[in-house]
Amino acid sequence: MVRKKTLSPSGAKDEDGEYHNVHLNLHEDELTVAGMAIGDEVFVRVRDNKIIIQKADEDENIEHEF
C-alpha cells in the first residue's frame, strides 16, 4: 500500500516563527496492513532519506538493516 502524505507542522513555533516538529496521520487501515493498531508503541528510525516505523513488540525481532 502506498499513499502520499504530508508532514504537517506541529507544536509551538520558536522565537523566529519556525516549527521544529511535525506529525503524520495514518489511517487505521494502513496500521492494520502493517500489523499495528492505534495506541501501539513503535520504534522510529531515521536513515538516509528514509523514516522507518516498526512496531515495538518484545516478541518480534527488531530490523536494523533497510
Buried (B, 14 or more C-beta within 10 A) or exposed (E): EEEEEEEEEEEEEEEEEEEEEEEEEEEEEEBEEBEBEEEEEBEEBEEEEEEEBBBEBEEEEEEEEE
